Amino acid sequence: MIEKYIENSLLPQNIIGHFGNLPILSIETPDGEDIISKEKYKENVSVKLYDGTGKVVLMANAKVRGRGNTSWGQYPKKSYKVKFQTKQSLLGEHKDKEWVLLANYADKTSLRNDLALWMGRTLSNLDYTSSSHFVGVILNGQFKGLYQLLEQVKLSSYRVNVADNGFLMEFDRKASLDDVIFHIPSVSTPIVIKEWTADSLSEADYLYCSRFVQEVDSVLLGLGHLDEDNGYAKYIDVPSFVDWMLVNEIAKNNDAYLFASCYMSLRRGGKLKMGPLWDFDIAYGNINYNDNNLPEELWIGKRTWFKKLLTDRNFIQKTKERFNYFYANKESILDYIGTQSCTLRNPAYTNNLIWKTFGVYVWPNPVWYNTYEEEIEYLKQWVSVRLEWLKTYYERLGS
C-alpha cells in the first residue's frame, strides 16, 4: 500500500508502479523542513528527476518556493516554483532555470490544465504554449502526489519571444503593492508588467508599454475602432486574440474574464498579442459560480475588449473560421481526454490515497464523484455539450 511507502520513505525506484511509470521528481530541502512560503525561496534544495524506469536522469541544485494565490492558502496540497542554479532541460524541453509544479488539487481529473495547453500547442496559432508533463513528487521522502510539470511563463527565446525589446504583462486582480502595474479605463483589473527585456525598467519603457495598452483600450472601445488605417487592427495581433479567446471560451475559463492569469506580450514596434494560455484548473465546468458550471452561454465574449471585437464582421468571420477548425477536431479533443485519463488513472488513485479528494466537495467543485472514471466522464460530456452549444452560437453570430 502507498501508506507504507510514505511511512518508510523508500527510494523512488521502489514506487515507480504506483505512479503508472510516470517520471518522479524528488525534492530534498537542506534542513528537511517543508516549503512553507510562496514569497521566500528555500535555498540549496537538491532535486532529482527519475524517468519511468526509476533511473536518475537529472541531479541539480535549486531554490524552491510555494506558488499560487487562492490555491496556496486554501488547499493542503501545494504548488511550487522551482528555480535551478543553472539552466536545465527537463523531460526534453529547452534548457531554462524556471519551472512550475502544479498541484491541481481542485481538479480531480488533473487534466484540465493539460487539456487547454494541449489545445494551445496543437490546435491554436498562438506563438507559444507551455509544455506539460505529469510527474509524481516526493518532498523530503514524503509523497506529495500527482503533479504537472510546466515551463514557467517568461520572456526568453524559447518561451515568450519578444526579441530584445519588449514586455510580458498579465491581467491580475490580486496584484500586490510590489508589482509594476497600470490600469485601463474599461477594466478594473490591474495590468502587471511581469517582465521586460532591458536590465531595468526605465520610466520611458514603462510609459511606452502602459500607453500602448491604454491606446488599444481607447481605440478598441472608441467610435473609430473599425477605421482601416487607425482602428484596432493597427494595434492588436488579431490571430492571437481570436485563438486565445476561443481556447478560453471553449473551456469557459472563469479567470479569463480578464480577472487573472491573462497574459499579453508586446514587442516595441509591434502589436499587442494575447497569450500564453495559463490556469484552467477551475475551467471546463469545474466551478460553482458565475454559471460557469453550465456548458451553455458565452463568457469571454461578454468581456469589454472581446465584446466589442465581436461586433466587427471581420473579427466575427475570423472567429467562425477558427472555431470551425476547433470543432472539426472535437473527436481529437475527446480522444485526448480519454488517452490521458488512461495514463493518469493509477497515479490519480495514488494521489487520492494521499489527499482523499474523491467523493467529497473541494472548492469550487459543482459536482463530485467517487471514482476517477466518473470525473473523466463528466469532463468529456461537458466539453462535448460546450462545443455543440458554441457551434450553434457562432453559426448565428453576425447573421
C-alpha positions as a Markdown table, in Angstrom:
| # | Residue | x | y | z |
|---|---|---|---|---|
| 1 | Met | 0.0 | 0.0 | 0.0 |
| 2 | Ile | 1.1 | 3.6 | -0.7 |
| 3 | Glu | 0.9 | 4.5 | 3.0 |
| 4 | Lys | 3.7 | 2.0 | 3.7 |
| 5 | Tyr | 5.9 | 3.8 | 1.2 |
| 6 | Ile | 5.1 | 7.2 | 2.7 |
| 7 | Glu | 6.0 | 5.9 | 6.2 |
| 8 | Asn | 9.2 | 4.2 | 5.2 |
| 9 | Ser | 10.3 | 6.9 | 2.7 |
| 10 | Leu | 11.6 | 4.2 | 0.2 |
| 11 | Leu | 13.6 | 5.3 | -2.7 |
| 12 | Pro | 11.7 | 6.2 | -5.9 |
| 13 | Gln | 12.9 | 3.1 | -7.7 |
| 14 | Asn | 10.6 | 1.1 | -5.4 |
| 15 | Ile | 7.5 | 3.0 | -6.0 |
| 16 | Ile | 7.5 | 3.7 | -9.8 |
| 17 | Gly | 4.5 | 1.4 | -10.3 |
| 18 | His | 2.3 | 3.5 | -8.0 |
| 19 | Phe | 2.6 | 6.4 | -10.5 |
| 20 | Gly | 2.0 | 4.3 | -13.6 |
| 21 | Asn | 5.6 | 4.6 | -14.7 |
| 22 | Leu | 5.5 | 8.4 | -14.8 |
| 23 | Pro | 8.7 | 10.3 | -14.1 |
| 24 | Ile | 9.2 | 11.1 | -10.4 |
| 25 | Leu | 10.7 | 14.3 | -9.1 |
| 26 | Ser | 12.4 | 14.1 | -5.7 |
| 27 | Ile | 13.0 | 17.3 | -3.7 |
| 28 | Glu | 15.1 | 17.5 | -0.6 |
| 29 | Thr | 15.5 | 20.7 | 1.4 |
| 30 | Pro | 18.8 | 21.1 | 3.3 |
| 31 | Asp | 17.1 | 21.3 | 6.7 |
| 32 | Gly | 14.5 | 18.6 | 6.0 |
| 33 | Glu | 11.7 | 21.1 | 6.6 |
| 34 | Asp | 8.7 | 21.7 | 4.4 |
| 35 | Ile | 8.4 | 24.6 | 1.9 |
| 36 | Ile | 6.0 | 27.0 | 3.7 |
| 37 | Ser | 6.4 | 30.3 | 1.9 |
| 38 | Lys | 5.4 | 31.5 | -1.5 |
| 39 | Glu | 7.4 | 34.7 | -1.1 |
| 40 | Lys | 10.7 | 33.4 | 0.1 |
| 41 | Tyr | 12.7 | 30.7 | -1.6 |
| 42 | Lys | 14.2 | 27.8 | 0.3 |
| 43 | Glu | 17.8 | 27.8 | -0.9 |
| 44 | Asn | 20.2 | 24.9 | -1.7 |
| 45 | Val | 17.5 | 22.4 | -2.4 |
| 46 | Ser | 18.5 | 19.1 | -4.0 |
| 47 | Val | 16.4 | 18.0 | -7.0 |
| 48 | Lys | 16.5 | 14.5 | -8.6 |
| 49 | Leu | 14.4 | 13.5 | -11.6 |
| 50 | Tyr | 13.8 | 9.8 | -12.2 |
| 51 | Asp | 12.5 | 8.5 | -15.5 |
| 52 | Gly | 9.7 | 6.0 | -15.8 |
| 53 | Thr | 12.1 | 3.1 | -15.1 |
| 54 | Gly | 13.5 | 4.6 | -11.9 |
| 55 | Lys | 16.7 | 5.8 | -13.5 |
| 56 | Val | 18.1 | 9.1 | -12.3 |
| 57 | Val | 18.2 | 11.5 | -15.3 |
| 58 | Leu | 18.9 | 14.8 | -13.5 |
| 59 | Met | 20.6 | 15.8 | -10.3 |
| 60 | Ala | 20.8 | 19.6 | -9.7 |
| 61 | Asn | 20.6 | 22.2 | -7.0 |
| 62 | Ala | 17.8 | 24.7 | -7.0 |
| 63 | Lys | 15.7 | 27.0 | -4.8 |
| 64 | Val | 12.0 | 26.3 | -4.3 |
| 65 | Arg | 9.1 | 28.3 | -3.1 |
| 66 | Gly | 5.4 | 27.9 | -3.0 |
| 67 | Arg | 3.2 | 29.5 | -5.7 |
| 68 | Gly | -0.5 | 30.3 | -6.3 |
| 69 | Asn | -3.0 | 32.8 | -4.9 |
| 70 | Thr | -6.2 | 31.2 | -3.7 |
| 71 | Ser | -4.8 | 27.7 | -4.1 |
| 72 | Trp | -1.8 | 28.4 | -1.8 |
| 73 | Gly | -3.9 | 29.4 | 1.2 |
| 74 | Gln | -6.9 | 27.2 | 0.6 |
| 75 | Tyr | -5.6 | 23.8 | -0.3 |
| 76 | Pro | -3.4 | 21.4 | 1.7 |
| 77 | Lys | -1.6 | 20.1 | -1.5 |
| 78 | Lys | 0.7 | 22.9 | -2.6 |
| 79 | Ser | 2.1 | 24.1 | -5.9 |
| 80 | Tyr | 5.7 | 25.0 | -6.2 |
| 81 | Lys | 8.1 | 27.2 | -8.2 |
| 82 | Val | 11.5 | 25.6 | -8.9 |
| 83 | Lys | 14.4 | 27.8 | -10.0 |
| 84 | Phe | 17.7 | 25.9 | -10.7 |
| 85 | Gln | 21.1 | 27.4 | -10.2 |
| 86 | Thr | 21.9 | 26.7 | -13.9 |
| 87 | Lys | 19.7 | 26.1 | -16.9 |
| 88 | Gln | 18.3 | 22.5 | -17.1 |
| 89 | Ser | 16.4 | 20.5 | -19.7 |
| 90 | Leu | 13.5 | 18.6 | -18.0 |
| 91 | Leu | 11.9 | 15.8 | -20.0 |
| 92 | Gly | 13.2 | 17.0 | -23.3 |
| 93 | Glu | 12.3 | 20.7 | -23.1 |
| 94 | His | 14.7 | 23.6 | -23.8 |
| 95 | Lys | 17.1 | 24.4 | -21.0 |
| 96 | Asp | 15.9 | 27.0 | -18.5 |
| 97 | Lys | 16.2 | 27.8 | -14.8 |
| 98 | Glu | 12.5 | 28.3 | -14.1 |
| 99 | Trp | 9.8 | 25.6 | -13.8 |
| 100 | Val | 6.4 | 25.1 | -12.1 |
| 101 | Leu | 4.9 | 22.2 | -10.3 |
| 102 | Leu | 1.1 | 22.4 | -10.3 |
| 103 | Ala | -0.9 | 20.5 | -7.7 |
| 104 | Asn | -4.2 | 20.7 | -9.5 |
| 105 | Tyr | -5.9 | 19.9 | -6.1 |
| 106 | Ala | -9.4 | 21.1 | -7.1 |
| 107 | Asp | -9.3 | 19.3 | -10.4 |
| 108 | Lys | -9.8 | 15.6 | -9.7 |
| 109 | Thr | -9.2 | 14.7 | -13.3 |
| 110 | Ser | -5.8 | 16.5 | -13.1 |
| 111 | Leu | -6.4 | 17.1 | -16.8 |
| 112 | Arg | -8.0 | 20.5 | -17.3 |
| 113 | Asn | -4.7 | 22.5 | -17.4 |
| 114 | Asp | -3.2 | 19.8 | -19.6 |
| 115 | Leu | -6.1 | 19.8 | -22.0 |
| 116 | Ala | -6.1 | 23.5 | -22.5 |
| 117 | Leu | -2.3 | 23.6 | -23.0 |
| 118 | Trp | -2.5 | 20.7 | -25.5 |
| 119 | Met | -5.1 | 22.6 | -27.4 |
| 120 | Gly | -2.8 | 25.7 | -27.4 |
| 121 | Arg | 0.1 | 23.7 | -28.7 |
| 122 | Thr | -1.6 | 21.5 | -31.3 |
| 123 | Leu | -4.7 | 23.4 | -32.4 |
| 124 | Ser | -4.1 | 27.1 | -31.9 |
| 125 | Asn | -1.9 | 29.5 | -33.8 |
| 126 | Leu | -0.6 | 31.1 | -30.6 |
| 127 | Asp | 3.2 | 31.7 | -30.7 |
| 128 | Tyr | 3.9 | 29.8 | -27.5 |
| 129 | Thr | 2.2 | 27.5 | -25.1 |
| 130 | Ser | 4.0 | 25.9 | -22.1 |
| 131 | Ser | 4.9 | 22.2 | -22.2 |
| 132 | Ser | 3.1 | 19.9 | -19.9 |
| 133 | His | 4.4 | 16.7 | -18.3 |
| 134 | Phe | 2.9 | 14.7 | -15.4 |
| 135 | Val | 5.2 | 13.5 | -12.6 |
| 136 | Gly | 5.0 | 12.1 | -9.1 |
| 137 | Val | 6.5 | 14.3 | -6.5 |
| 138 | Ile | 8.3 | 13.4 | -3.3 |
| 139 | Leu | 9.3 | 16.1 | -0.8 |
| 140 | Asn | 11.8 | 15.2 | 1.9 |
| 141 | Gly | 10.9 | 11.5 | 1.5 |
| 142 | Gln | 7.2 | 12.0 | 1.7 |
| 143 | Phe | 4.8 | 11.5 | -1.2 |
| 144 | Lys | 3.1 | 14.7 | -2.3 |
| 145 | Gly | 1.1 | 13.0 | -5.1 |
| 146 | Leu | 0.5 | 13.6 | -8.8 |
| 147 | Tyr | 1.8 | 16.9 | -10.2 |
| 148 | Gln | 2.0 | 18.7 | -13.5 |
| 149 | Leu | 5.5 | 19.9 | -14.5 |
| 150 | Leu | 5.3 | 23.0 | -16.7 |
| 151 | Glu | 7.6 | 25.6 | -18.2 |
| 152 | Gln | 7.3 | 28.9 | -16.3 |
| 153 | Val | 5.7 | 31.6 | -18.4 |
| 154 | Lys | 8.6 | 34.1 | -19.0 |
| 155 | Leu | 10.4 | 36.1 | -21.6 |
| 156 | Ser | 13.0 | 34.0 | -23.5 |
| 157 | Ser | 13.9 | 33.0 | -27.0 |
| 158 | Tyr | 12.2 | 29.6 | -26.4 |
| 159 | Arg | 9.2 | 30.8 | -24.5 |
| 160 | Val | 7.6 | 34.2 | -24.9 |
| 161 | Asn | 9.9 | 35.7 | -27.5 |
| 162 | Val | 9.8 | 39.5 | -27.9 |
| 163 | Ala | 13.3 | 39.6 | -29.2 |
| 164 | Asp | 15.5 | 42.1 | -27.3 |
| 165 | Asn | 12.9 | 44.8 | -26.8 |
| 166 | Gly | 9.6 | 44.0 | -25.2 |
| 167 | Phe | 7.3 | 43.2 | -22.3 |
| 168 | Leu | 5.3 | 40.4 | -20.8 |
| 169 | Met | 2.1 | 41.5 | -19.0 |
| 170 | Glu | -0.7 | 39.9 | -17.0 |
| 171 | Phe | -4.2 | 41.0 | -16.0 |
| 172 | Asp | -4.1 | 40.1 | -12.3 |
| 173 | Arg | -6.8 | 41.2 | -9.8 |
| 174 | Lys | -4.5 | 40.0 | -7.0 |
| 175 | Ala | -1.6 | 42.2 | -7.9 |
| 176 | Ser | 0.4 | 43.4 | -4.9 |
| 177 | Leu | 2.0 | 46.7 | -4.0 |
| 178 | Asp | 5.3 | 45.4 | -5.1 |
| 179 | Asp | 4.2 | 44.8 | -8.6 |
| 180 | Val | 4.7 | 47.2 | -11.5 |
| 181 | Ile | 1.1 | 48.0 | -12.5 |
| 182 | Phe | -1.0 | 50.3 | -14.6 |
| 183 | His | -4.7 | 50.5 | -15.4 |
| 184 | Ile | -7.0 | 50.9 | -18.4 |
| 185 | Pro | -10.4 | 52.6 | -18.2 |
| 186 | Ser | -12.6 | 49.8 | -19.4 |
| 187 | Val | -11.3 | 47.0 | -17.0 |
| 188 | Ser | -10.9 | 47.4 | -13.2 |
| 189 | Thr | -8.3 | 44.6 | -13.1 |
| 190 | Pro | -4.7 | 45.9 | -12.8 |
| 191 | Ile | -2.3 | 45.0 | -15.5 |
| 192 | Val | 1.1 | 43.9 | -14.2 |
| 193 | Ile | 4.2 | 44.3 | -16.2 |
| 194 | Lys | 5.7 | 40.9 | -15.3 |
| 195 | Glu | 9.0 | 41.1 | -17.2 |
| 196 | Trp | 10.9 | 43.3 | -19.6 |
| 197 | Thr | 13.9 | 42.7 | -21.8 |
| 198 | Ala | 16.0 | 45.6 | -20.6 |
| 199 | Asp | 18.2 | 45.2 | -17.5 |
| 200 | Ser | 15.9 | 47.5 | -15.6 |
| 201 | Leu | 12.5 | 49.1 | -16.4 |
| 202 | Ser | 13.1 | 52.7 | -17.2 |
| 203 | Glu | 10.4 | 55.3 | -17.0 |
| 204 | Ala | 10.4 | 55.5 | -20.8 |
| 205 | Asp | 9.9 | 51.7 | -21.0 |
| 206 | Tyr | 7.0 | 51.9 | -18.5 |
| 207 | Leu | 5.3 | 54.7 | -20.4 |
| 208 | Tyr | 5.7 | 53.0 | -23.7 |
| 209 | Cys | 4.2 | 49.8 | -22.5 |
| 210 | Ser | 1.4 | 51.3 | -20.4 |
| 211 | Arg | 0.4 | 53.9 | -23.0 |
| 212 | Phe | 0.4 | 51.4 | -25.8 |
| 213 | Val | -2.1 | 49.2 | -24.0 |
| 214 | Gln | -4.1 | 52.2 | -22.9 |
| 215 | Glu | -4.3 | 53.3 | -26.6 |
| 216 | Val | -5.5 | 49.8 | -27.5 |
| 217 | Asp | -8.3 | 50.2 | -25.0 |
| 218 | Ser | -9.2 | 53.7 | -26.2 |
| 219 | Val | -9.2 | 52.8 | -29.9 |
| 220 | Leu | -11.0 | 49.5 | -29.4 |
| 221 | Leu | -13.8 | 50.9 | -27.4 |
| 222 | Gly | -14.0 | 54.2 | -29.4 |
| 223 | Leu | -16.2 | 55.1 | -32.3 |
| 224 | Gly | -13.4 | 54.7 | -34.8 |
| 225 | His | -12.4 | 51.2 | -33.9 |
| 226 | Leu | -13.1 | 49.9 | -37.5 |
| 227 | Asp | -11.1 | 52.6 | -39.3 |
| 228 | Glu | -8.9 | 50.8 | -41.9 |
| 229 | Asp | -5.8 | 52.8 | -41.1 |
| 230 | Asn | -6.1 | 53.7 | -37.4 |
| 231 | Gly | -8.6 | 51.2 | -36.0 |
| 232 | Tyr | -8.0 | 48.4 | -33.6 |
| 233 | Ala | -6.2 | 46.2 | -36.2 |
| 234 | Lys | -3.4 | 48.7 | -36.2 |
| 235 | Tyr | -2.7 | 47.8 | -32.6 |
| 236 | Ile | -3.5 | 44.2 | -31.9 |
| 237 | Asp | -2.4 | 40.9 | -33.3 |
| 238 | Val | -5.8 | 39.6 | -34.4 |
| 239 | Pro | -5.0 | 35.9 | -34.8 |
| 240 | Ser | -3.7 | 35.7 | -31.2 |
| 241 | Phe | -6.8 | 37.5 | -29.9 |
| 242 | Val | -9.1 | 35.1 | -31.7 |
| 243 | Asp | -7.3 | 31.9 | -30.7 |
| 244 | Trp | -6.7 | 33.0 | -27.1 |
| 245 | Met | -10.4 | 33.9 | -26.8 |
| 246 | Leu | -11.6 | 30.6 | -28.3 |
| 247 | Val | -9.5 | 28.2 | -26.2 |
| 248 | Asn | -10.7 | 30.1 | -23.1 |
| 249 | Glu | -14.3 | 30.3 | -24.4 |
| 250 | Ile | -14.4 | 26.5 | -25.1 |
| 251 | Ala | -13.2 | 26.0 | -21.5 |
| 252 | Lys | -15.5 | 28.7 | -20.2 |
| 253 | Asn | -12.5 | 29.7 | -18.1 |
| 254 | Asn | -13.7 | 32.0 | -15.3 |
| 255 | Asp | -10.3 | 33.7 | -14.7 |
| 256 | Ala | -10.0 | 34.5 | -18.4 |
| 257 | Tyr | -12.7 | 37.2 | -18.0 |
| 258 | Leu | -9.6 | 39.5 | -17.7 |
| 259 | Phe | -9.5 | 38.6 | -14.0 |
| 260 | Ala | -6.2 | 36.8 | -13.6 |
| 261 | Ser | -3.6 | 34.7 | -15.5 |
| 262 | Cys | -4.5 | 36.6 | -18.7 |
| 263 | Tyr | -1.1 | 37.1 | -20.3 |
| 264 | Met | -0.2 | 39.5 | -23.1 |
| 265 | Ser | 3.1 | 40.4 | -24.8 |
| 266 | Leu | 4.3 | 43.4 | -26.7 |
| 267 | Arg | 7.4 | 44.0 | -28.8 |
| 268 | Arg | 8.4 | 47.6 | -29.4 |
| 269 | Gly | 7.3 | 48.5 | -32.9 |
| 270 | Gly | 4.9 | 45.5 | -32.9 |
| 271 | Lys | 1.3 | 44.8 | -32.0 |
| 272 | Leu | -0.2 | 43.6 | -28.7 |
| 273 | Lys | -0.5 | 39.8 | -28.6 |
| 274 | Met | -2.7 | 37.7 | -26.3 |
| 275 | Gly | -1.2 | 34.7 | -24.5 |
| 276 | Pro | 0.3 | 32.5 | -23.4 |
| 277 | Leu | -2.5 | 30.4 | -22.0 |
| 278 | Trp | -2.5 | 29.7 | -18.3 |
| 279 | Asp | -4.6 | 28.4 | -15.4 |
| 280 | Phe | -7.5 | 26.1 | -16.3 |
| 281 | Asp | -8.0 | 24.0 | -13.1 |
| 282 | Ile | -11.4 | 25.5 | -12.4 |
| 283 | Ala | -12.4 | 25.7 | -16.1 |
| 284 | Tyr | -14.3 | 23.1 | -18.2 |
| 285 | Gly | -17.3 | 23.1 | -15.8 |
| 286 | Asn | -15.2 | 22.7 | -12.6 |
| 287 | Ile | -16.6 | 25.8 | -10.9 |
| 288 | Asn | -19.8 | 26.5 | -9.0 |
| 289 | Tyr | -20.3 | 30.3 | -9.5 |
| 290 | Asn | -20.9 | 32.8 | -12.4 |
| 291 | Asp | -22.9 | 30.0 | -14.0 |
| 292 | Asn | -19.6 | 28.7 | -15.5 |
| 293 | Asn | -20.5 | 25.1 | -14.4 |
| 294 | Leu | -23.1 | 25.3 | -17.3 |
| 295 | Pro | -21.8 | 24.4 | -20.8 |
| 296 | Glu | -24.1 | 26.9 | -22.4 |
| 297 | Glu | -23.9 | 30.7 | -22.8 |
| 298 | Leu | -21.0 | 33.0 | -23.7 |
| 299 | Trp | -18.4 | 34.0 | -21.2 |
| 300 | Ile | -15.2 | 35.5 | -22.7 |
| 301 | Gly | -17.1 | 37.1 | -25.5 |
| 302 | Lys | -19.1 | 39.2 | -23.0 |
| 303 | Arg | -16.0 | 40.9 | -21.7 |
| 304 | Thr | -15.2 | 44.5 | -22.8 |
| 305 | Trp | -12.5 | 44.1 | -25.5 |
| 306 | Phe | -13.9 | 40.8 | -26.8 |
| 307 | Lys | -17.5 | 42.0 | -26.7 |
| 308 | Lys | -16.5 | 45.0 | -28.9 |
| 309 | Leu | -14.4 | 42.8 | -31.2 |
| 310 | Leu | -17.3 | 40.5 | -31.8 |
| 311 | Thr | -19.3 | 43.4 | -33.3 |
| 312 | Asp | -16.9 | 43.6 | -36.2 |
| 313 | Arg | -17.8 | 41.4 | -39.2 |
| 314 | Asn | -14.1 | 40.8 | -40.0 |
| 315 | Phe | -13.3 | 39.6 | -36.4 |
| 316 | Ile | -16.5 | 37.6 | -36.4 |
| 317 | Gln | -15.5 | 35.9 | -39.7 |
| 318 | Lys | -12.1 | 35.0 | -38.3 |
| 319 | Thr | -13.7 | 33.7 | -35.1 |
| 320 | Lys | -16.0 | 31.5 | -37.1 |
| 321 | Glu | -13.2 | 30.1 | -39.3 |
| 322 | Arg | -11.0 | 29.3 | -36.3 |
| 323 | Phe | -13.9 | 27.9 | -34.2 |
| 324 | Asn | -14.8 | 25.6 | -37.1 |
| 325 | Tyr | -11.3 | 24.2 | -37.0 |
| 326 | Phe | -11.5 | 23.5 | -33.3 |
| 327 | Tyr | -14.9 | 22.0 | -33.8 |
| 328 | Ala | -13.6 | 19.8 | -36.6 |
| 329 | Asn | -11.2 | 18.4 | -34.1 |
| 330 | Lys | -13.9 | 17.6 | -31.5 |
| 331 | Glu | -13.2 | 13.9 | -31.6 |
| 332 | Ser | -9.4 | 14.5 | -31.3 |
| 333 | Ile | -10.1 | 16.6 | -28.2 |
| 334 | Leu | -12.3 | 13.9 | -26.6 |
| 335 | Asp | -9.8 | 11.2 | -27.6 |
| 336 | Tyr | -7.0 | 13.2 | -25.9 |
| 337 | Ile | -9.0 | 13.3 | -22.7 |
| 338 | Gly | -9.6 | 9.5 | -23.0 |
| 339 | Thr | -5.9 | 8.7 | -23.7 |
| 340 | Gln | -4.5 | 10.9 | -21.0 |
| 341 | Ser | -7.0 | 9.6 | -18.5 |
| 342 | Cys | -5.8 | 6.0 | -19.1 |
| 343 | Thr | -2.2 | 7.2 | -18.4 |
| 344 | Leu | -3.3 | 9.0 | -15.2 |
| 345 | Arg | -5.8 | 6.5 | -13.8 |
| 346 | Asn | -3.3 | 4.7 | -11.4 |
| 347 | Pro | -1.5 | 7.9 | -10.5 |
| 348 | Ala | -4.8 | 9.6 | -9.8 |
| 349 | Tyr | -5.9 | 6.9 | -7.4 |
| 350 | Thr | -2.4 | 7.0 | -5.7 |
| 351 | Asn | -2.9 | 10.8 | -5.4 |
| 352 | Asn | -6.3 | 10.1 | -3.8 |
| 353 | Leu | -4.8 | 7.8 | -1.2 |
| 354 | Ile | -2.8 | 10.8 | -0.1 |
| 355 | Trp | -5.3 | 13.6 | -0.4 |
| 356 | Lys | -8.7 | 11.8 | -0.3 |
| 357 | Thr | -10.5 | 14.1 | -2.6 |
| 358 | Phe | -12.7 | 11.7 | -4.5 |
| 359 | Gly | -16.3 | 11.7 | -3.4 |
| 360 | Val | -16.0 | 15.0 | -1.4 |
| 361 | Tyr | -16.6 | 18.6 | -2.1 |
| 362 | Val | -13.4 | 20.7 | -2.8 |
| 363 | Trp | -14.0 | 24.4 | -3.6 |
| 364 | Pro | -15.3 | 25.2 | -6.1 |
| 365 | Asn | -16.5 | 21.9 | -7.5 |
| 366 | Pro | -20.1 | 22.0 | -8.8 |
| 367 | Val | -20.2 | 18.1 | -8.7 |
| 368 | Trp | -18.0 | 15.4 | -7.2 |
| 369 | Tyr | -17.8 | 11.7 | -7.8 |
| 370 | Asn | -16.5 | 8.7 | -6.0 |
| 371 | Thr | -14.3 | 7.5 | -8.9 |
| 372 | Tyr | -11.8 | 8.9 | -11.3 |
| 373 | Glu | -13.7 | 7.4 | -14.2 |
| 374 | Glu | -16.8 | 9.3 | -13.3 |
| 375 | Glu | -14.8 | 12.6 | -13.0 |
| 376 | Ile | -13.4 | 11.9 | -16.5 |
| 377 | Glu | -16.9 | 11.2 | -17.9 |
| 378 | Tyr | -18.2 | 14.4 | -16.5 |
| 379 | Leu | -15.4 | 16.3 | -18.2 |
| 380 | Lys | -15.9 | 14.6 | -21.6 |
| 381 | Gln | -19.6 | 15.2 | -21.5 |
| 382 | Trp | -19.2 | 18.9 | -20.5 |
| 383 | Val | -16.7 | 19.5 | -23.3 |
| 384 | Ser | -18.9 | 17.8 | -25.9 |
| 385 | Val | -22.0 | 19.9 | -24.9 |
| 386 | Arg | -20.0 | 23.1 | -24.8 |
| 387 | Leu | -18.6 | 22.6 | -28.3 |
| 388 | Glu | -22.1 | 21.9 | -29.6 |
| 389 | Trp | -23.6 | 25.0 | -28.0 |
| 390 | Leu | -20.8 | 27.2 | -29.3 |
| 391 | Lys | -21.2 | 25.7 | -32.8 |
| 392 | Thr | -24.8 | 26.9 | -32.8 |
| 393 | Tyr | -23.9 | 30.3 | -31.3 |
| 394 | Tyr | -21.1 | 31.1 | -33.8 |
| 395 | Glu | -23.2 | 29.9 | -36.7 |
| 396 | Arg | -25.8 | 32.6 | -35.8 |
| 397 | Leu | -23.3 | 35.3 | -34.9 |
| 398 | Gly | -23.4 | 38.3 | -37.2 |
| 399 | Ser | -26.3 | 36.9 | -39.3 |
